[in-house]
Amino acid sequence: MEIIDLAAIPLSHDLEPGRAFGGSRGMTDSRSTTLVRLETDDGTVGWGEAFASPRAVAALIEDEFADAILGSSPIEAESLADRVYTGDIGGYHAAREALAQSALSAVEVAMWDLRGKAAGLPVHELLGGQRVESVVPYASTMYLTEWGEDPADPMEVAAADGFTAAKIKIGGGREDDRCRVEIAREILGDDAHLMVDYNGNYTPRQAIASIRDLEPYDITWVEEPVPPENYSGYREIRDRVDVPLAAGEAHYGRFEFTRLLEEGLVDVIQPNLGRCGGFAEARFVAKLATTANAIVRPHVWNSAIGTAAALQFAASLSSYPHAQGMEPDPVLFEFDRSENPLRHELLESPLDPTGGTLAVPQSPGLGIEVDETAVDRFRLE
């Protein structure tokens, strides 16, 4: 099987005026991503996603990756990250930067999709995981909105749809943090997993004060309480609060994840399959996490392709240090509940998180069928 065609496809969808939403460090009025489509000499097609600026990362993929990938075999996905780090692809000066890691992720995931299709196996089995039928989705919801949405409204919708876990946006001040968490906990109930996401908007002292306020609400984890580059801040928070810390969505490549884990800065590591370096790098991070007794729960704010990749990765994760089938907590999987047709219109059969479970696709590769007419509909020229 030889790769004979590579296409980088930037996509975007503009939200209606007045419908911007987001977190404590900014809002967005559009949803965008870049897909990579690989085709082999036998007509097999593989898909990947780069979670980065669409036109910029698409240009990088076509300029720096195409010549290296065309004529190669999908089996070479295992060594692709090393070729980027050593400068064989793209030059080593830029290897650790966001665009290079995102481009690497998209191409590498598409190669694994091809590998799975060639082997007749879903990617999670190729990665060494057991056959996993489903995970527990958590609603990523209660965003800050331009139109001043009542924070109870999206949480009530999520609860009505059967979600038994949720993550909400906070970080706008201690009183607002406590109020939003109180609302979410009341709607979800005492037994539900509830996570909070500060999007890195606080200093360590501000984060510590806020987290202490939230301790009575039994928070499953606190995500990005300080900016991703503030490693000393994570250390200070870890030493002064007794709530699990999570990070990883804004970290790139094996070296940044290694630092988070080796220094014991987080309890939950969150690689995004559209920017962490791809499946092989994510698997490396997951293995490293076992040595630190940290759990891995991928960050997911992607299109349908990136969501499917994250789902395959989540299904491959080790239960260590727990015995197989004896994990005390479910495998929680992030499912964004905001407006994003790139998430639900790009597949022939969209992923369905309602009812409290999310099925892991068992078909070969990523396990999905991409609707290429829908891809064309959202394509940026």
SETIMI-333911 format. One line per 8 residues: number of its first residue (from 1); their letters; for each residue x, y, z of N, C-alpha, C. Coordinates in pm, whole numbers, plus 50000, padded with zeros to 5 digits. Each point is the difference from the previous one (the first is absolute). Layout:
// SETIMI-333911
NUM = a = X/Y/Z/X/Y/Z/X/Y/Z; ... $
END
This chain:
// SETIMI-333911
1 = meiidlaa = 50085/49881/50000/49915/50119/50000/50089/50124/50000; 49984/50084/49899/50082/50120/49984/49911/50123/49994; 50038/50104/50073/49924/50126/50000/50032/50077/49872; 49897/50029/49921/50022/50067/49872/49938/50139/49995; 49919/50036/50102/49938/50134/49998/49984/50051/50142; 50029/50129/50019/49981/50068/50129/49929/50132/49975; 49894/50024/50073/49929/50128/49991/49980/50056/50140; 50037/50125/50020/49973/50071/50124/49880/50092/49975 $
9 = iplshdle = 49895/49983/50079/49872/50064/49971/49959/50089/50117; 50016/50133/49989/49956/50090/50107/49849/50016/49997; 49938/49993/50119/49855/50012/50012/49964/50110/50099; 49883/50061/49980/49954/50100/50095/49848/50015/49991; 49941/50031/50114/49857/50030/50009/49984/50124/50087; 49939/50105/49947/49974/50122/50075/49871/49988/50079; 50005/50038/50128/49880/50003/50081/49916/50123/49964; 49874/49996/50035/49914/50115/49975/50045/50119/50084 $
17 = pgrafggs = 49977/50123/49951/50039/50120/50078/49939/49996/50140; 50082/50035/50098/49954/50002/50138/50005/49866/50070; 50055/49895/49934/50000/49866/50057/50140/49952/50036; 50093/50091/50021/50135/49962/50042/49995/49940/50140; 50089/49906/50026/50004/49934/50130/50143/49953/50026; 50026/49957/50123/50134/49950/50030/50023/49986/50148; 50123/50035/50040/50041/49987/50138/50053/50131/50054; 50073/49992/50112/50042/50120/50071/50110/50079/49928 $
25 = rgmtdsrs = 50066/49938/49902/50106/50073/49929/49961/50034/49857; 49871/50003/49974/49956/50045/49869/49887/49918/49942; 49934/50058/49901/49888/49936/49933/50031/49985/49852; 49924/49915/49935/50016/49979/49856/49868/50021/49930; 50004/50053/49878/49879/50015/49920/50002/49907/49879; 50086/49898/50004/50005/49902/49892/50056/49869/50052; 49981/49893/49924/50062/49871/50028/50082/49963/49877; 50121/49956/50022/50088/49972/49886/50096/49887/50033 $
33 = ttlvrlet = 50056/49941/49896/50101/49895/50015/50062/49975/49864; 50097/49909/49995/50058/49957/49873/50001/49848/49997; 49946/49944/49893/50002/49856/49981/50113/49961/49905; 50052/49881/50020/50095/49942/49905/49935/49875/49941; 50002/49992/49869/49947/49885/49927/50115/49932/49926; 50029/49876/50037/50102/49922/49931/49932/49891/49918; 50055/49973/49883/49947/49891/49917/50115/49913/49954; 49976/49868/50000/50104/49905/49961/49976/49947/49859 $
41 = ddgtvgwg = 50097/49925/49951/49993/49949/49863/49888/49899/49979; 49942/49947/50108/49887/49910/49983/49866/50070/50025; 50003/50134/50014/49878/50077/50016/49953/50019/50142; 50074/49949/50099/49962/50019/50139/50025/50144/50042; 49908/50057/50077/50010/50139/50045/50013/50004/50152; 50093/50080/50049/50018/50020/50143/49984/50147/50036; 49945/50026/50120/49971/50137/50043/50070/50033/50131; 50044/50125/50011/50055/50053/50124/49960/50145/50016 $
49 = eafaspra = 50028/50057/50116/49962/50139/50028/50111/50074/50071; 50024/50124/49956/50093/50091/50067/49917/50107/50071; 50010/50004/50130/49922/50095/50079/50082/50128/50015; 49999/50080/49893/50081/50122/49996/49944/50093/49893; 50059/50118/49986/49955/50099/49902/49991/49937/49862; 49881/49996/49939/49978/49917/49881/50093/50027/49882; 50003/50123/49952/50080/50026/49880/50149/49985/50028; 50042/50041/50120/50143/49994/50033/50049/49856/50008 $
57 = vaaliede = 49926/49915/50071/50046/49862/50015/49983/49922/49870; 49897/50034/49921/49984/49934/49870/50119/50031/49910; 50046/50125/50001/50117/50037/49918/50124/49927/50048; 50017/49987/50132/50116/49930/50054/49999/49853/49959; 49884/49937/50007/49990/49859/49962/50038/49982/49853; 49948/50085/49915/50028/49986/49858/50145/50035/49967; 50056/50100/50071/50137/50042/49972/50105/49904/50055; 49976/49947/50122/50106/49928/50070/49976/49848/50012 $
65 = fadailgs = 49874/49957/49994/49972/49859/50022/49973/49922/49872; 49945/50065/49900/49954/49926/49881/50111/49919/49936; 50114/50063/49973/50109/49929/49933/50051/49882/50082; 49997/50014/50134/50049/49892/50087/49901/49885/50009; 49871/50028/49982/49897/49898/50019/49968/49928/49870; 49993/50073/49889/49964/49937/49873/50104/49894/49962; 49951/49883/49967/50087/49888/49968/50037/49914/50118; 49960/50042/50122/50033/49923/50120/49888/49901/50032 $
73 = spieaesl = 50024/49917/50100/49901/49903/50047/49938/50051/50130; 49871/49974/50023/49939/50040/50127/50070/49943/50123; 50072/49890/49984/50070/49940/50113/50103/50095/50057; 50044/50098/49921/50102/50095/50043/49946/50105/50097; 49872/49992/50033/49943/50092/50099/50076/49995/50132; 50050/49884/50037/50072/49983/50128/50122/50090/50010; 50064/50029/49888/50125/50077/50003/49982/50145/49958; 49876/50041/49972/49979/50134/49946/50040/50110/50098 $
81 = adrvytgd = 49967/49983/50128/50035/50103/50098/50151/50018/50010; 50075/49891/49996/50145/50011/50006/50054/50076/49879; 49941/49980/49885/50044/50071/49879/49974/50150/50012; 49894/50037/50072/49973/50142/50023/50098/50057/50101; 50023/49929/50111/50090/50050/50103/50144/50014/49951; 50043/49909/49915/50138/50007/49952/50018/50097/49884; 49887/50052/49949/50010/50097/49892/49994/49942/49861; 49985/49869/49989/49985/49938/49869/49875/50052/49930 $
89 = iggyhaar = 49898/50032/50078/49879/50063/49948/49984/50136/50068; 50006/50106/49925/49970/50133/50052/50113/50076/50065; 50115/49935/50025/50110/50070/50067/49984/49996/50150; 50105/49962/50071/49985/49974/50144/49973/50125/50083; 50030/50120/49947/49978/50121/50079/49853/50019/50035; 49909/49955/49915/49857/50021/50022/49929/49875/50051; 50074/49894/50027/49936/49870/50027/49909/50002/50121; 50033/50076/50105/49922/49997/50123/49888/50102/50001 $
97 = ealaqsal = 49986/50078/49894/49900/50106/49997/49862/49945/49968; 49898/50080/50032/49862/49955/49990/49962/49957/49859; 50034/50080/49899/49958/49966/49864/50066/49871/49953; 50127/49982/50029/50069/49878/49957/49940/49877/50068; 49973/50009/50129/49943/49886/50072/49856/49970/49954; 49925/50105/49968/49864/49979/49951/50002/49937/49862; 50090/50048/49913/50013/49942/49867/50041/49853/50009; 50099/49973/50084/50043/49862/50024/49882/49913/50045 $
105 = savevamw = 49920/50051/50092/49888/49924/50054/49903/49959/49890; 49964/50095/49914/49902/49972/49896/50049/49893/49903; 50124/50014/49955/50055/49905/49903/50015/49863/50065; 50050/49999/50123/50025/49873/50068/49871/49925/50030; 49897/50070/50044/49871/49936/50026/49941/49943/49873; 50012/50073/49889/49950/49950/49872/50073/49872/49959; 50129/49993/50029/50077/49879/49969/49953/49882/50085; 49967/50024/50126/49947/49893/50085/49862/49956/49952 $
113 = dlrgkaag = 49921/50095/49952/49871/49963/49943/50019/49903/49884; 50099/50029/49915/50032/49909/49890/50050/49865/50052; 50083/50002/50102/50053/49875/50057/49887/49912/50052; 49906/50062/50070/49889/49923/50052/49915/49940/49890; 49978/50076/49896/49920/49950/49889/50072/49886/49928; 50131/50010/49989/50077/49893/49936/49997/49872/50083; 50002/50016/50133/50002/49884/50090/49861/49947/50033; 49897/50080/49966/49864/49960/50034/49969/50015/50148 $
121 = lpvhellg = 50071/50093/50069/49984/50018/50144/49978/50147/50035; 49923/50029/50105/49992/50137/50048/50134/50042/50060; 50028/50129/49997/50130/50049/50046/50024/49964/50146; 49897/50000/50083/50026/49972/50142/50056/49861/50020; 49966/49905/49914/50060/49867/50010/50143/49999/49945; 50025/50078/49895/50137/50011/49949/50094/50060/50105; 49947/50091/50081/50081/50065/50102/50030/49909/50118; 49940/49882/49999/50029/49905/50107/49893/49991/50105 $
129 = gqrvesvv = 49887/50069/49977/49894/49996/50099/49912/49878/49987; 49921/49976/50102/49899/49895/49996/49882/50049/49915; 49911/49909/49964/49880/50041/49930/49909/50072/50098; 49982/50132/49981/49917/50082/50088/49875/50041/49923; 49885/49974/50057/49875/50027/49930/49951/50143/50018; 50025/50060/50118/49946/50133/50026/50079/50069/50110; 49982/50131/50008/50055/50082/50107/49886/50086/50055; 50029/50073/50108/49899/50088/50060/50027/50143/49955 $
137 = pyastmyl = 49913/50057/49919/50023/50137/49954/49968/50102/50109; 50081/50106/50007/49962/50111/50087/49973/50122/49914; 49894/50070/50034/49959/50118/49924/50095/50115/50029; 50066/50050/49897/50081/50121/50013/49908/50116/49966; 49959/50076/50102/49887/50090/49983/50008/50116/50099; 49890/50073/50010/49990/50119/50084/50111/50100/49966; 50009/50032/49872/50099/50097/49952/49961/50141/50042; 50098/50089/49998/49972/50143/50010/49950/50045/49863 $
145 = tewgedpa = 49896/50081/49996/49939/50035/49872/49985/50149/49981; 50004/50039/49872/49982/50141/49964/49858/50046/50031; 49903/49908/49994/49861/50040/50017/49950/49983/50144; 50090/49968/50092/49962/49992/50141/49907/49886/50033; 50031/49883/49950/49917/49882/50024/49993/49966/50148; 49884/49961/50046/49984/49950/50136/50082/49873/50011; 50099/49993/50089/50087/49881/50005/49925/49872/50033; 49882/50010/50058/49924/49879/50032/49944/49935/49873 $
153 = dpmevaaa = 49973/50080/49897/49931/49947/49882/50077/49887/49931; 50128/50020/49962/50070/49890/49931/50023/49879/50088; 50014/50020/50132/50018/49886/50089/49872/49920/50012; 49887/50065/50001/49873/49929/50005/49979/49919/49873; 50040/50054/49886/49988/49927/49874/50091/49876/50003; 50123/50017/50048/50093/49887/50008/49945/49891/50092; 49946/50039/50113/49943/49902/50094/49882/49928/49936; 49916/50074/49927/49885/49939/49934/50043/49902/49892 $
161 = dgftaaki = 50117/50023/49940/50052/49911/49896/50073/49879/50058; 50004/49989/50131/50054/49881/50062/50144/50008/50044; 50063/50117/49991/50138/50011/50045/50005/49986/50152; 50095/49921/50045/50019/49979/50144/50129/50064/50050; 50063/50080/49914/50123/50071/50036/50010/50124/49913; 50069/50102/50050/50011/50125/49924/50123/50078/50041; 50044/50084/49908/50106/50097/50028/49947/50137/49963; 50024/50097/50088/49947/50134/49977/50112/50103/49999 $
169 = kigggred = 49972/50113/49937/50095/50110/49993/49985/50091/50121; 50112/50029/50065/50004/50101/50106/50126/50083/49978; 50036/50082/50099/50121/50080/49988/49973/50150/49988; 49875/50042/50027/49967/50142/49990/49990/50070/50133; 50048/49937/50107/49991/50059/50133/49948/49898/50100; 50043/50010/50125/49969/49897/50098/49850/49982/50022; 49926/50109/50012/49857/49988/50025/49929/49938/49882; 50037/50042/49879/49939/49942/49881/50036/49853/49987 $
177 = drcrveia = 50125/49965/50032/50042/49860/49997/49912/49916/50090; 49985/50044/50124/49921/49923/50096/49855/49990/49956; 49944/50108/49948/49860/50000/49957/49977/49902/49886; 50090/50000/49901/49984/49910/49885/50013/49853/50041; 50094/49973/50089/50017/49863/50047/49879/49956/50082; 49948/50088/50083/49882/49967/50079/49881/49963/49911; 49981/50078/49893/49891/49973/49905/50020/49863/49934; 50121/49975/49953/50027/49874/49932/49981/49881/50093 $
185 = reilgdda = 50050/50010/50121/49987/49889/50094/49853/49974/50035; 49923/50104/50017/49858/49982/50034/49925/49928/49887; 50032/50033/49874/49931/49939/49887/50047/49856/49978; 50131/49978/50009/50055/49867/49972/49974/49901/50112; 49994/50047/50122/49985/49911/50115/50133/49971/50067; 49993/49947/50119/50119/49981/50082/50094/49893/49947; 49948/49901/49927/50083/49887/49958/50072/50022/49867; 49968/50106/49930/50057/50023/49867/50143/50053/50010 $
193 = hlmvdyng = 50081/49964/49901/50133/50059/49988/49986/50142/49946; 50064/50095/50070/49995/50140/49958/50142/50054/49996; 50042/50048/49882/50131/50059/49980/49986/50149/49970; 50104/50077/50029/49999/50144/49972/50123/50037/49919; 49983/50098/49912/50106/50041/49908/50020/50150/50010; 50117/50042/50051/50033/50142/50014/50061/50059/49872; 50039/49914/49906/50068/50046/49878/50121/50087/50030; 50069/49972/50112/50125/50067/50031/49988/50147/50033 $
201 = nytprqai = 49884/50044/50051/49977/50144/50016/50044/50056/50135; 50050/49915/50091/50033/50047/50133/50149/49994/50029; 50042/50081/50096/50131/49982/50061/49989/49884/50099; 50113/49946/50046/49991/49892/50098/49920/50037/50125; 50020/50119/50054/49928/50040/50121/49849/50008/49975; 49962/50057/49885/49858/50008/49967/49940/49861/49984; 50074/49912/49933/49950/49865/49978/49984/49925/50131; 50097/50012/50090/49992/49931/50128/49878/50045/50079 $
209 = asirdlep = 49975/50132/50001/49884/50051/50074/49870/49948/49940; 49992/50000/49868/49878/49952/49934/49980/49851/50023; 50104/49921/49985/49988/49855/50016/49956/49966/50142; 50054/50069/50097/49958/49975/50139/49851/50030/50019; 49951/50106/49933/49857/50029/50006/49915/49886/49945; 50056/49926/49902/49923/49897/49930/50011/49862/50063; 50083/49984/50101/50021/49867/50059/49871/49935/50050; 49903/50074/50054/49877/49934/50047/49917/49936/49888 $
217 = yditwvee = 50030/50032/49874/49919/49952/49889/50058/49874/49934; 50102/49942/50059/50055/49871/49955/50039/50004/49853; 50099/50081/49969/50046/50018/49862/50090/49882/49961; 49971/49938/49886/50078/49885/49953/50140/50043/49959; 50011/50108/49924/50130/50060/49973/49986/50147/49963; 50109/50072/50019/50012/50142/49967/50091/50012/49879; 49948/50056/49891/50075/50005/49875/50060/50139/49976; 50127/50002/49965/50074/50121/49965/49970/50119/50092 $
225 = pvppenys = 50029/49988/50129/49976/50113/50090/50091/50119/49972; 50119/49973/49944/50094/50106/49962/50042/49976/49854; 50066/50098/49937/50041/49981/49861/50088/49877/49982; 49996/49938/49881/50073/49874/49979/50150/50011/50019; 50057/50118/49980/50144/50017/50014/50044/50023/50144; 49904/50017/50092/50032/50031/50139/50018/49872/50081; 50110/49929/49974/50026/49874/50069/50016/50021/50151; 50066/50107/50040/50016/50025/50143/49866/50028/50067 $
233 = gyreirdr = 49907/50059/49923/49866/50024/50053/49927/49871/50028; 50012/49903/49909/49939/49870/50025/50058/49936/50125; 50130/50015/50018/50064/49941/50117/49947/50065/50128; 49986/50132/49999/49951/50072/50118/49857/49958/50033; 49916/49989/49899/49861/49960/50023/49995/49856/50053; 50074/49911/49936/50004/49859/50042/50034/49987/50147; 50094/50083/50047/50047/49989/50138/49901/50057/50101; 49899/50076/49952/49915/50072/50095/49851/49966/49992 $
241 = vdvplaag = 49961/49917/49906/49860/49957/49994/49995/49849/49984; 49885/49942/50034/49984/49855/49993/49891/49964/49899; 50011/50057/49879/49909/49970/49890/50087/49962/49880; 49969/49893/49927/50082/49961/49885/50011/50111/49896; 50119/50017/49945/50027/50100/49897/50013/49933/49865; 49954/50068/49895/50005/49947/49865/50054/50105/49904; 50074/49953/49898/50053/50091/49897/50046/49917/49881; 50022/50067/49889/50055/49933/49883/49946/50048/49867 $
249 = eahygrfe = 49884/50064/49999/49942/50040/49872/50088/50103/49928; 50076/50079/50074/50084/50102/49939/50148/49963/50008; 50028/49870/50017/50138/49952/49998/50023/49917/49874; 50122/50004/49952/50031/49942/49871/50121/49907/50009; 49983/49877/49952/50114/49911/49987/50046/49936/50129; 50085/49902/49983/50041/49914/50112/50074/50074/50110; 50075/50105/49965/50085/50062/50100/49920/50083/50100; 49899/50074/49954/49917/50078/50091/49917/49908/50090 $
257 = ftrlleeg = 49946/49891/49944/49923/49907/50082/50089/49928/50101; 50123/49969/49959/50092/49935/50092/50028/50089/50121; 50015/50129/49977/50024/50090/50113/49882/50003/50096; 49879/50007/49948/49882/49999/50087/49996/49877/50088; 50036/49886/49942/49990/49873/50072/50119/49975/50092; 50121/50024/49951/50118/49971/50081/50007/50090/50123; 49949/50121/49990/50002/50091/50114/49874/49986/50087; 49912/49906/49961/49881/49974/50082/49905/50118/50010 $
265 = lvdviqpn = 49988/50077/49892/49923/50124/50006/49851/49979/49984; 49960/49890/49937/49858/49977/49976/49964/49855/50034; 49872/49979/50027/49947/49867/50027/49933/49942/49876; 49957/50089/49909/49931/49960/49878/50069/50067/49883; 50045/49921/49903/50069/50053/49884/49905/49993/49881; 49995/50109/49919/49895/50016/49900/50055/50032/49860; 50061/49905/49933/50046/50027/49864/49882/50013/49904; 50012/50094/49907/49900/50014/49894/50056/49932/49875 $
273 = lgrcggfa = 49926/49908/49941/50052/49923/49887/50015/50083/49875; 49958/50126/50002/50022/50089/49887/50121/50088/50014; 50074/49985/50112/50116/50088/50018/50111/49940/50086; 49980/49884/50059/50101/49944/50093/50111/49926/49929; 49987/49977/49867/50102/49926/49926/49947/49873/49937; 49872/49967/50028/49940/49882/49938/49990/49883/50094; 49959/49885/49946/49976/49881/50081/50127/49947/50068; 50110/49994/49926/50121/49943/50059/50050/50086/50116 $
281 = earfvakl = 49995/50133/49983/50042/50088/50109/49902/49991/50117; 49870/49994/49971/49902/49988/50107/50019/49869/50076; 50031/49893/49928/50026/49872/50066/50124/50010/50088; 50104/50069/49954/50120/50022/50081/49964/50073/50129; 49919/50106/49988/49959/50078/50116/49920/49912/50097; 49911/49916/49944/49918/49913/50084/50086/49900/50077; 50102/49945/49934/50090/49907/50069/50078/50073/50109; 50045/50120/49968/50073/50079/50100/49910/50032/50119 $
289 = attanaiv = 49873/50025/49972/49907/50034/50108/49988/49887/50101; 50011/49876/49954/49990/49888/50095/50114/50003/50102; 50116/50051/49960/50113/50005/50093/49980/50107/50107; 49910/50096/49973/49972/50106/50096/49866/49979/50069; 49935/49885/49972/49866/49973/50052/49902/50113/49969; 50017/50059/49882/49906/50101/49952/49904/49933/49902; 49880/50052/49991/49905/49946/49903/50001/50085/49874; 49957/49943/49890/49998/50067/49871/49855/50011/49954 $
297 = rphvwnsa = 49958/50121/49971/49867/50025/49947/50014/50105/49889; 49990/49960/49874/50029/50094/49891/49910/50123/50003; 50060/50111/49964/49923/50123/49978/49935/49991/49863; 49873/50038/49990/49928/49988/49873/49916/50126/49978; 50043/50078/49902/49920/50118/49957/50016/50011/49850; 49989/49886/49934/50038/49986/49860/49878/49978/49912; 50028/49982/49871/49896/49957/49909/49973/49851/50023; 49913/49943/49917/49967/49859/50014/50122/49911/49984 $
305 = igtaaalq = 50095/50038/49914/50118/49915/49976/50089/49998/50124; 50027/50117/50057/50081/50005/50121/49932/49934/50118; 49867/50011/50007/49926/49934/50107/50011/49849/49987; 49986/49949/49877/50013/49855/49978/50140/49951/50035; 50102/50079/49966/50137/49962/50034/50018/49995/50151; 49949/50101/50071/50011/50001/50146/49926/49882/50061; 49888/49963/49940/49922/49888/50052/50075/49868/49983; 50066/49983/49885/50082/49880/49980/50115/49997/50101 $
313 = faaslssy = 50062/50115/50023/50109/50006/50097/49951/49969/50141; 49887/50060/50039/49947/49976/50134/49970/49853/50023; 49955/49933/49894/49967/49857/50013/50124/49913/50012; 50118/50054/49969/50123/49922/50007/50072/50013/50133; 49951/50087/50089/50076/50034/50120/50007/49885/50100; 50116/49991/50063/50021/49900/50104/49922/50037/50125; 49956/49899/50074/49932/50024/50127/50098/50008/50117; 50130/49983/49975/50102/49999/50105/49987/50127/50087 $
321 = phaqgmep = 50010/49988/50133/50040/49883/50081/49885/49908/50038; 49882/50020/49941/49885/49918/50034/50000/49872/49917; 49950/49893/50057/49985/49876/49926/49898/50020/49888; 50020/49926/49890/49910/50011/49887/49855/49976/50043; 49914/50097/49965/49859/49989/50034/49966/50038/50142; 50100/50049/50076/49977/50034/50140/50029/50147/50029; 49989/50085/49895/50024/50142/50021/49892/50059/50090; 50038/50077/50103/49899/50057/50090/49920/50113/49936 $
329 = dpvlfefd = 50054/50063/49896/49930/50109/49932/49987/49967/49851; 49896/50051/49934/49983/49972/49858/50103/50074/49916; 50016/49955/49875/50082/50074/49904/49916/50115/49947; 50026/50119/50051/49923/50118/49961/50054/50057/49869; 49909/50037/49911/50039/50048/49867/49929/50132/49971; 50078/50102/49969/49943/50133/49977/49918/50005/49871; 49878/50056/50012/49917/50021/49881/49945/50142/50004; 50055/50084/49913/49961/50140/49991/49853/50012/49962 $
337 = rsenplrh = 49928/50087/50071/49857/50017/49975/49968/50135/49933; 50099/50074/49959/49975/50129/49937/49966/49982/49852; 49959/50108/49936/49966/49993/49858/50125/49971/49917; 49997/49891/49923/50113/49967/49913/49957/49897/49895; 49955/50047/49884/49963/49905/49895/50117/49917/49950; 50123/50045/50024/50116/49919/49960/50009/49873/50084; 49934/49999/50113/49998/49882/50085/49891/49901/49959; 49883/50049/49960/49889/49907/49977/49954/49989/49855 $
345 = ellespld = 50059/50078/49908/49956/49991/49861/50103/49936/49907; 50119/49971/50048/50104/49946/49912/49997/49849/49987; 49918/49932/50081/49997/49854/49996/49868/49951/49943; 50008/49886/49932/49878/49935/49952/49912/49959/50118; 50062/49955/50109/49929/49963/50123/50065/50072/50116; 49945/50115/50043/50063/50078/50107/50010/49923/50131; 50103/50033/50077/50018/49942/50134/49888/50049/50091; 49945/49911/50082/49887/50034/50085/50036/49981/50147 $
353 = ptggtlav = 50017/50111/50076/50040/49988/50141/49883/49995/50096; 49877/50009/49950/49886/50009/50091/49970/49864/50063; 49932/50006/50115/49963/49878/50069/50102/49949/50098; 50109/50074/50018/50097/49963/50103/50114/49913/49954; 49999/49953/49875/50112/49923/49946/50031/50048/49859; 50124/49980/49957/50043/50033/49865/50068/49878/49942; 49944/49946/49894/50054/49879/49939/50133/50029/49931; 50095/49910/50016/50129/50009/49931/49985/49930/49865 $
361 = pqspglgi = 50022/50072/49888/49986/49936/49869/50093/49880/49986; 49947/49889/49952/50076/49876/49987/50041/49969/49857; 49961/50084/49905/50042/49980/49861/50149/50030/49987; 50065/49954/49893/50144/50021/49985/50040/50148/50000; 50121/50026/50047/50053/50136/50004/49933/50082/50108; 49965/50124/49967/49929/50085/50096/49856/49953/50020; 49953/49914/49913/49867/49943/50016/49887/50088/49951; 50031/50099/49917/49900/50096/49955/49997/50007/49848 $
369 = evdetavd = 49887/50049/49946/49987/50028/49857/49980/50150/49983; 50096/50065/49935/49995/50145/49983/49913/50035/49880; 49913/50099/50019/49915/50052/49893/50079/50109/49927; 50057/49967/49887/50089/50094/49931/49922/50117/49940; 49871/49985/49976/49922/50115/49954/49987/50103/50112; 49987/49952/50124/49995/50092/50114/50135/50068/50020; 50109/49926/49981/50133/50060/50009/50012/50115/49901; 49956/49978/49878/50007/50105/49898/49914/50120/50037 $
377 = rfrle = 49890/49976/50068/49909/50110/50037/50066/50098/50097; 50088/49951/50084/50065/50087/50101/50142/50040/49963; 50044/49964/49880/50138/50024/49960/50027/50150/49983; 50112/50043/50054/50047/50139/49980/50076/50007/49867; 49971/50101/49922/50072/50016/49874/50126/50080/50022 $
END
